[in-house]
Amino acid sequence: MKVGIMVNAGKPFARRTARGLVDVLVARKITPLLHDETAALLGLPIGHAAETLAAQADMIAILGGDGTMLSSMEKLGVMEKPVAGINIGTLGFLTSCTDSELELFADSLLAKDFEVSTRTLLDAAIHFPDGKTQSFIALNEVVLARGQTGKLVNLHATINGITVNRYRADGLIVATPTGSTAYSLSAGGPLISPAARVLVITPICPHSLSDRSLVVDDKDEIGIDPECRDDEPLFFTVDGRDIIPIPQGAKILIRRARHAVHLVRLRNRNFYQALRQKLGWNQ
């Protein structure tokens, strides 16, 4: 078995955790393949590009937190290999275990004693007025939000071409079930099981109290037409990155992507356990 290793070098104890993971894998005759940045952090001469890890490894281990998972999976690109997150700190919503459980993680891989949770991705396309199209893949959410002004924005939302609402708000979030615990949650959206085959549309600080989150089938295509003047700047973001200014006359189409992400879950670890821990629910 070959395990690709990517690490957030900016995390405290990142070097110690990466070295510890390499050691426990080698002790079990599991071959570690180091990302370029991981090799540099450990002072080793041989590292690989993310694309090489995606092609050659049987599994990718990402050391950091949920944010590191999102940025690393962007580097890996379209990939159907299992991804395991090792949180340097407390357990996250996306990660498999913490940095204090490296031996448990390695033993689970060796015994194949783990589960894989398939997570929906979003395929979002911006159709610009000049005919150009730009496409993005998101694990958590895509967001259309106002720029650096105090003005609300007007957004016309459709489902399969049928008008749903005209929102006047600070913006609009379209999230996967995985993303329901991120920005959408902080904007008042519902918590959704990762196994649910749905998407959620959540307005950000809407002007009307009747504007609420809307849960739709993940087979639906969501369209968003900005109806803003040129002096009301609007920005598009994907998982908190790729900030794209949206001009008047652009159209955004969002649908479930054809491929998915496969997250490793150790036995007896699940979404509801993470909810209890992260949200401080009664244990």
C-alpha positions as a Markdown table, in Angstrom:
| # | Residue | x | y | z |
|---|---|---|---|---|
| 1 | Met | 0.0 | 0.0 | 0.0 |
| 2 | Lys | 1.2 | 3.5 | -0.9 |
| 3 | Val | 0.0 | 6.5 | 1.1 |
| 4 | Gly | 0.6 | 10.0 | -0.1 |
| 5 | Ile | 1.3 | 12.6 | 2.6 |
| 6 | Met | 0.4 | 16.3 | 2.4 |
| 7 | Val | 0.9 | 18.6 | 5.4 |
| 8 | Asn | 0.1 | 22.2 | 6.3 |
| 9 | Ala | 3.6 | 23.3 | 7.3 |
| 10 | Gly | 2.2 | 26.4 | 9.1 |
| 11 | Lys | 0.5 | 24.3 | 11.8 |
| 12 | Pro | 2.2 | 23.9 | 15.2 |
| 13 | Phe | 3.9 | 20.5 | 15.4 |
| 14 | Ala | 3.4 | 19.9 | 11.7 |
| 15 | Arg | 7.0 | 18.5 | 11.3 |
| 16 | Arg | 6.6 | 16.2 | 14.3 |
| 17 | Thr | 3.3 | 14.9 | 13.1 |
| 18 | Ala | 4.6 | 14.3 | 9.5 |
| 19 | Arg | 7.7 | 12.5 | 10.8 |
| 20 | Gly | 5.6 | 10.4 | 13.2 |
| 21 | Leu | 3.2 | 9.4 | 10.4 |
| 22 | Val | 6.1 | 8.4 | 8.1 |
| 23 | Asp | 7.6 | 6.3 | 10.9 |
| 24 | Val | 4.4 | 4.4 | 11.8 |
| 25 | Leu | 3.7 | 3.7 | 8.2 |
| 26 | Val | 7.2 | 2.4 | 7.4 |
| 27 | Ala | 7.1 | 0.2 | 10.6 |
| 28 | Arg | 4.0 | -1.5 | 9.0 |
| 29 | Lys | 5.6 | -1.8 | 5.6 |
| 30 | Ile | 3.2 | 0.8 | 4.2 |
| 31 | Thr | 5.1 | 3.0 | 1.6 |
| 32 | Pro | 4.8 | 6.8 | 2.3 |
| 33 | Leu | 4.9 | 9.1 | -0.8 |
| 34 | Leu | 5.7 | 12.7 | 0.3 |
| 35 | His | 4.3 | 15.8 | -1.3 |
| 36 | Asp | 7.0 | 18.4 | -2.3 |
| 37 | Glu | 6.2 | 20.6 | 0.7 |
| 38 | Thr | 6.1 | 17.7 | 3.1 |
| 39 | Ala | 9.6 | 16.5 | 1.9 |
| 40 | Ala | 11.0 | 20.0 | 2.3 |
| 41 | Leu | 9.5 | 20.3 | 5.8 |
| 42 | Leu | 11.3 | 17.0 | 6.8 |
| 43 | Gly | 14.5 | 17.9 | 5.0 |
| 44 | Leu | 14.2 | 15.0 | 2.6 |
| 45 | Pro | 15.3 | 15.2 | -1.1 |
| 46 | Ile | 12.5 | 13.3 | -2.8 |
| 47 | Gly | 9.1 | 14.9 | -3.0 |
| 48 | His | 6.3 | 14.6 | -5.5 |
| 49 | Ala | 3.8 | 17.0 | -7.1 |
| 50 | Ala | 0.2 | 16.7 | -5.9 |
| 51 | Glu | -0.8 | 15.2 | -9.3 |
| 52 | Thr | 1.8 | 12.5 | -8.9 |
| 53 | Leu | 0.4 | 11.6 | -5.5 |
| 54 | Ala | -3.1 | 11.4 | -6.9 |
| 55 | Ala | -1.9 | 9.1 | -9.6 |
| 56 | Gln | 0.4 | 6.8 | -7.7 |
| 57 | Ala | -0.9 | 6.6 | -4.1 |
| 58 | Asp | -3.6 | 4.2 | -3.0 |
| 59 | Met | -4.7 | 6.8 | -0.4 |
| 60 | Ile | -3.9 | 10.4 | 0.5 |
| 61 | Ala | -3.3 | 11.5 | 4.1 |
| 62 | Ile | -3.7 | 15.2 | 4.7 |
| 63 | Leu | -2.2 | 16.7 | 7.9 |
| 64 | Gly | -3.8 | 19.9 | 9.2 |
| 65 | Gly | -7.4 | 20.7 | 9.7 |
| 66 | Asp | -10.6 | 21.1 | 7.6 |
| 67 | Gly | -9.2 | 24.2 | 5.8 |
| 68 | Thr | -6.0 | 22.2 | 4.9 |
| 69 | Met | -8.2 | 19.4 | 3.6 |
| 70 | Leu | -10.0 | 21.8 | 1.3 |
| 71 | Ser | -6.9 | 23.5 | -0.1 |
| 72 | Ser | -5.1 | 20.1 | -0.5 |
| 73 | Met | -7.9 | 18.5 | -2.4 |
| 74 | Glu | -7.9 | 21.5 | -4.8 |
| 75 | Lys | -4.3 | 20.7 | -5.6 |
| 76 | Leu | -5.0 | 17.0 | -6.0 |
| 77 | Gly | -7.7 | 17.7 | -8.6 |
| 78 | Val | -10.3 | 15.2 | -9.8 |
| 79 | Met | -9.5 | 12.0 | -8.0 |
| 80 | Glu | -11.4 | 9.0 | -6.8 |
| 81 | Lys | -8.8 | 7.7 | -4.3 |
| 82 | Pro | -9.7 | 7.7 | -0.5 |
| 83 | Val | -8.6 | 10.8 | 1.4 |
| 84 | Ala | -7.8 | 10.7 | 5.1 |
| 85 | Gly | -7.5 | 13.8 | 7.2 |
| 86 | Ile | -5.3 | 13.9 | 10.3 |
| 87 | Asn | -6.1 | 16.9 | 12.4 |
| 88 | Ile | -3.3 | 18.6 | 14.2 |
| 89 | Gly | -5.4 | 19.5 | 17.2 |
| 90 | Thr | -9.0 | 18.4 | 17.8 |
| 91 | Leu | -11.2 | 16.3 | 15.5 |
| 92 | Gly | -12.7 | 18.2 | 12.6 |
| 93 | Phe | -15.8 | 17.5 | 10.5 |
| 94 | Leu | -13.7 | 16.3 | 7.5 |
| 95 | Thr | -10.7 | 14.6 | 9.3 |
| 96 | Ser | -10.4 | 10.9 | 10.2 |
| 97 | Cys | -8.5 | 11.2 | 13.4 |
| 98 | Thr | -6.1 | 13.5 | 15.4 |
| 99 | Asp | -2.3 | 13.7 | 15.5 |
| 100 | Ser | -2.4 | 11.7 | 18.8 |
| 101 | Glu | -3.8 | 8.7 | 17.0 |
| 102 | Leu | -1.2 | 8.0 | 14.3 |
| 103 | Glu | -0.6 | 4.4 | 15.3 |
| 104 | Leu | -4.4 | 3.7 | 15.4 |
| 105 | Phe | -4.6 | 5.2 | 11.9 |
| 106 | Ala | -1.8 | 3.1 | 10.5 |
| 107 | Asp | -3.1 | -0.1 | 12.2 |
| 108 | Ser | -6.6 | 0.6 | 10.7 |
| 109 | Leu | -5.0 | 1.0 | 7.2 |
| 110 | Leu | -3.1 | -2.2 | 7.6 |
| 111 | Ala | -6.1 | -4.2 | 8.7 |
| 112 | Lys | -8.4 | -2.4 | 6.2 |
| 113 | Asp | -10.5 | -1.6 | 9.2 |
| 114 | Phe | -12.0 | 1.7 | 8.1 |
| 115 | Glu | -15.0 | 3.0 | 6.1 |
| 116 | Val | -15.2 | 5.4 | 3.2 |
| 117 | Ser | -17.8 | 8.3 | 3.2 |
| 118 | Thr | -18.7 | 9.5 | -0.3 |
| 119 | Arg | -19.2 | 13.2 | -0.4 |
| 120 | Thr | -21.0 | 15.3 | -3.0 |
| 121 | Leu | -19.1 | 17.9 | -4.9 |
| 122 | Leu | -20.5 | 21.0 | -6.7 |
| 123 | Asp | -19.8 | 21.9 | -10.3 |
| 124 | Ala | -20.2 | 25.7 | -10.6 |
| 125 | Ala | -19.9 | 27.5 | -13.9 |
| 126 | Ile | -19.8 | 31.3 | -14.4 |
| 127 | His | -21.1 | 32.3 | -17.8 |
| 128 | Phe | -19.7 | 35.8 | -18.5 |
| 129 | Pro | -21.5 | 38.4 | -20.8 |
| 130 | Asp | -18.7 | 38.1 | -23.4 |
| 131 | Gly | -19.4 | 34.4 | -23.9 |
| 132 | Lys | -16.5 | 33.0 | -21.8 |
| 133 | Thr | -17.1 | 30.4 | -19.2 |
| 134 | Gln | -15.1 | 29.6 | -16.0 |
| 135 | Ser | -15.8 | 26.3 | -14.1 |
| 136 | Phe | -15.0 | 25.4 | -10.5 |
| 137 | Ile | -15.4 | 22.4 | -8.2 |
| 138 | Ala | -16.4 | 22.8 | -4.5 |
| 139 | Leu | -16.7 | 20.4 | -1.6 |
| 140 | Asn | -18.3 | 22.8 | 0.8 |
| 141 | Glu | -20.0 | 25.7 | -1.0 |
| 142 | Val | -20.1 | 28.4 | -3.6 |
| 143 | Val | -20.9 | 31.9 | -2.5 |
| 144 | Leu | -22.1 | 35.1 | -4.2 |
| 145 | Ala | -21.7 | 38.0 | -1.9 |
| 146 | Arg | -21.6 | 41.8 | -2.0 |
| 147 | Gly | -18.3 | 43.6 | -2.4 |
| 148 | Gln | -16.7 | 46.3 | -0.2 |
| 149 | Thr | -19.8 | 48.4 | 0.1 |
| 150 | Gly | -22.7 | 48.5 | 2.5 |
| 151 | Lys | -25.3 | 47.9 | -0.2 |
| 152 | Leu | -27.4 | 44.7 | -0.5 |
| 153 | Val | -27.3 | 42.8 | -3.7 |
| 154 | Asn | -30.2 | 41.5 | -5.8 |
| 155 | Leu | -30.0 | 37.8 | -6.9 |
| 156 | His | -32.5 | 36.0 | -9.1 |
| 157 | Ala | -32.4 | 32.2 | -8.2 |
| 158 | Thr | -33.9 | 29.5 | -10.3 |
| 159 | Ile | -34.3 | 25.7 | -10.0 |
| 160 | Asn | -34.2 | 23.9 | -13.4 |
| 161 | Gly | -35.0 | 27.2 | -15.1 |
| 162 | Ile | -38.0 | 28.0 | -12.8 |
| 163 | Thr | -37.9 | 31.1 | -10.7 |
| 164 | Val | -37.6 | 30.3 | -6.9 |
| 165 | Asn | -37.0 | 33.8 | -5.5 |
| 166 | Arg | -35.4 | 37.1 | -6.0 |
| 167 | Tyr | -33.2 | 37.6 | -2.9 |
| 168 | Arg | -32.1 | 41.0 | -1.6 |
| 169 | Ala | -29.4 | 40.2 | 0.8 |
| 170 | Asp | -25.7 | 40.3 | 1.5 |
| 171 | Gly | -25.3 | 37.3 | -0.7 |
| 172 | Leu | -26.3 | 33.7 | -1.3 |
| 173 | Ile | -24.7 | 30.3 | -0.4 |
| 174 | Val | -25.2 | 27.1 | -2.3 |
| 175 | Ala | -23.8 | 24.3 | -0.1 |
| 176 | Thr | -23.4 | 20.5 | -0.2 |
| 177 | Pro | -24.3 | 18.4 | 2.9 |
| 178 | Thr | -20.6 | 18.5 | 3.8 |
| 179 | Gly | -20.7 | 22.3 | 3.6 |
| 180 | Ser | -23.8 | 22.5 | 5.7 |
| 181 | Thr | -21.6 | 22.6 | 8.8 |
| 182 | Ala | -19.5 | 25.5 | 7.4 |
| 183 | Tyr | -20.5 | 29.0 | 6.1 |
| 184 | Ser | -24.2 | 28.0 | 5.5 |
| 185 | Leu | -24.5 | 27.0 | 9.2 |
| 186 | Ser | -23.2 | 30.3 | 10.4 |
| 187 | Ala | -25.7 | 32.0 | 8.1 |
| 188 | Gly | -28.6 | 30.1 | 9.7 |
| 189 | Gly | -28.8 | 27.1 | 7.4 |
| 190 | Pro | -29.7 | 23.6 | 8.5 |
| 191 | Leu | -27.3 | 20.8 | 9.5 |
| 192 | Ile | -27.5 | 18.0 | 6.9 |
| 193 | Ser | -26.3 | 14.4 | 7.1 |
| 194 | Pro | -23.4 | 13.9 | 4.6 |
| 195 | Ala | -25.3 | 10.9 | 3.1 |
| 196 | Ala | -28.3 | 13.0 | 2.1 |
| 197 | Arg | -28.7 | 13.5 | -1.6 |
| 198 | Val | -29.5 | 17.2 | -1.4 |
| 199 | Leu | -28.1 | 20.7 | -1.8 |
| 200 | Val | -29.0 | 23.8 | 0.3 |
| 201 | Ile | -29.5 | 27.4 | -0.7 |
| 202 | Thr | -29.0 | 29.8 | 2.2 |
| 203 | Pro | -29.3 | 33.6 | 1.9 |
| 204 | Ile | -26.8 | 35.7 | 3.8 |
| 205 | Cys | -28.5 | 38.4 | 6.0 |
| 206 | Pro | -31.6 | 38.7 | 3.8 |
| 207 | His | -33.6 | 41.9 | 3.8 |
| 208 | Ser | -36.9 | 39.9 | 4.1 |
| 209 | Leu | -37.6 | 37.8 | 7.2 |
| 210 | Ser | -39.5 | 35.4 | 4.9 |
| 211 | Asp | -36.3 | 34.4 | 3.0 |
| 212 | Arg | -35.1 | 31.1 | 4.5 |
| 213 | Ser | -32.8 | 28.3 | 3.6 |
| 214 | Leu | -34.1 | 26.0 | 0.9 |
| 215 | Val | -33.1 | 22.3 | 0.6 |
| 216 | Val | -33.4 | 20.9 | -2.9 |
| 217 | Asp | -32.7 | 17.6 | -4.7 |
| 218 | Asp | -29.1 | 17.3 | -5.7 |
| 219 | Lys | -30.2 | 16.4 | -9.2 |
| 220 | Asp | -31.5 | 19.9 | -9.6 |
| 221 | Glu | -29.6 | 22.7 | -11.5 |
| 222 | Ile | -29.5 | 25.9 | -9.6 |
| 223 | Gly | -29.2 | 29.2 | -11.5 |
| 224 | Ile | -28.2 | 32.5 | -10.1 |
| 225 | Asp | -28.6 | 35.8 | -12.1 |
| 226 | Pro | -27.2 | 38.9 | -10.4 |
| 227 | Glu | -29.5 | 41.8 | -10.9 |
| 228 | Cys | -27.1 | 44.5 | -9.6 |
| 229 | Arg | -25.9 | 47.8 | -11.0 |
| 230 | Asp | -22.3 | 48.3 | -12.0 |
| 231 | Asp | -21.7 | 50.3 | -8.8 |
| 232 | Glu | -22.8 | 47.3 | -6.7 |
| 233 | Pro | -19.8 | 44.9 | -6.9 |
| 234 | Leu | -20.4 | 41.2 | -6.4 |
| 235 | Phe | -17.9 | 38.5 | -5.8 |
| 236 | Phe | -18.0 | 34.7 | -6.3 |
| 237 | Thr | -16.0 | 32.4 | -4.1 |
| 238 | Val | -15.5 | 28.6 | -3.9 |
| 239 | Asp | -14.7 | 27.0 | -0.5 |
| 240 | Gly | -13.4 | 30.4 | 0.6 |
| 241 | Arg | -11.0 | 30.8 | -2.2 |
| 242 | Asp | -10.9 | 31.8 | -5.9 |
| 243 | Ile | -12.4 | 35.2 | -5.4 |
| 244 | Ile | -13.9 | 36.2 | -8.8 |
| 245 | Pro | -15.6 | 39.6 | -9.5 |
| 246 | Ile | -19.0 | 39.1 | -11.2 |
| 247 | Pro | -20.0 | 41.7 | -13.8 |
| 248 | Gln | -23.6 | 42.7 | -14.6 |
| 249 | Gly | -25.1 | 40.2 | -17.1 |
| 250 | Ala | -23.2 | 37.2 | -15.8 |
| 251 | Lys | -25.0 | 33.9 | -14.9 |
| 252 | Ile | -24.0 | 31.2 | -12.5 |
| 253 | Leu | -25.1 | 27.6 | -12.9 |
| 254 | Ile | -24.5 | 25.1 | -10.1 |
| 255 | Arg | -25.1 | 21.4 | -10.2 |
| 256 | Arg | -23.8 | 18.2 | -8.5 |
| 257 | Ala | -20.5 | 17.2 | -10.0 |
| 258 | Arg | -20.1 | 13.9 | -11.8 |
| 259 | His | -17.4 | 12.7 | -9.4 |
| 260 | Ala | -17.2 | 12.7 | -5.6 |
| 261 | Val | -14.7 | 12.9 | -2.8 |
| 262 | His | -14.2 | 9.7 | -0.7 |
| 263 | Leu | -13.3 | 10.5 | 2.9 |
| 264 | Val | -11.8 | 7.8 | 5.2 |
| 265 | Arg | -13.6 | 7.3 | 8.5 |
| 266 | Leu | -12.1 | 5.1 | 11.2 |
| 267 | Arg | -14.5 | 2.6 | 12.8 |
| 268 | Asn | -16.8 | 4.0 | 15.4 |
| 269 | Arg | -16.2 | 7.6 | 14.1 |
| 270 | Asn | -19.1 | 9.3 | 12.4 |
| 271 | Phe | -20.6 | 12.7 | 11.5 |
| 272 | Tyr | -22.8 | 12.8 | 14.6 |
| 273 | Gln | -19.9 | 12.2 | 17.0 |
| 274 | Ala | -18.1 | 15.1 | 15.3 |
| 275 | Leu | -21.3 | 17.3 | 15.7 |
| 276 | Arg | -21.5 | 16.6 | 19.4 |
| 277 | Gln | -17.8 | 17.5 | 19.9 |
| 278 | Lys | -17.6 | 20.5 | 17.6 |
| 279 | Leu | -21.0 | 22.1 | 18.7 |
| 280 | Gly | -20.6 | 21.3 | 22.4 |
| 281 | Trp | -23.8 | 19.1 | 22.6 |
| 282 | Asn | -24.3 | 17.0 | 25.6 |
| 283 | Gln | -22.0 | 14.0 | 25.5 |
